[in-house]
Amino acid sequence: MLHDLSPAEQKELLQILAWESGLAYRTMVFGRAPVERAAIRCPVLCVTGGKDRLLRFSTAAGLASFYDAEHLVFPGQGHALVAGSLVGTVGRAVLEWVERAALAADAETSFRPSPVV
């Protein structure tokens, strides 16, 4: 999972990682989580490392498709996209997406016609 990071960064991230449920992981990976697409009413962003060894690209692409989400792929990166060394690339791209989504939401609510009384 941390194969693409320096030993120092691996050590840093290992200190903050927690155990995950194997059942929860399998449910996610095999697409068995009971989520109704219509229940999701906000913009969704999927972020994937192109060299992720934990989550197959087809699974990530399937999630993005299911949610009609934008899908950012970082080809040279693995699963640990929260690493400090990636803030300049991954963090910046996610922040730009959030800003675009916020502007789109503002524009959508700003131009709604007033209800007729």
Secondary structure, DSSP 8 states (H G I E B T S, - for coil): --TTS-HHHHHHHHTT-----HHHHHHHHTT-----GGG--S--EEEEETT-SSS-HHHHHHHHHHTT-EEEEETT--S-TT-GGGIIIIIHHHHHHHHHHHHHHHHHHHT------
